[in-house]
Amino acid sequence: LMAENSLLLSQGTEGITIWDFNGSSLTCSVQLSTSRECRVFAWSCHGNQLSYCDRQSVYILNGSDLSINYQLPHPLTRLLQFSPLGTYLILWEPYAVRPGETG
């Protein structure tokens, strides 16, 4: 069952788009990122936060007005998950050693 007004998120060739669904029609609400490089996104379990990564940074947004609360420099993030209470965000990046460095 969907609420009267729901937000839907899509990721495609034009980046990440938030859509407003009022039960009978779907309208574009906001274009979050125009990057085609968006790898991953996650809503908190209460819907009050949204996070996504676009290969430059991880962004944590306020779920009500979609304003950016935090921007973290983690371009290789492949997994995002909020804790059950939405107080923590888990990031996972593949381990990599650059040429000339030791691990």
C-alpha angles and dihedrals in degrees: 000000000000127000120246090263118026133174118226124195124209131185118201146127090310096052126247119342129184114213128198113222115191097180098272108035139036120217130176108255103179141342104230099184132003091200115116086206098078105134107177144001137183138189119214113247091253093047093237095115136041126192131189140166124219100183090266104061145346112248126202112199135192105251096218101054100009093234116154111257097176139007118200124192098233106124097167096058112140101171133039124182132166120219116251092264094041093241096116135041119207118211124190124194127175113256111250136173118206120226109276094023127101123225 
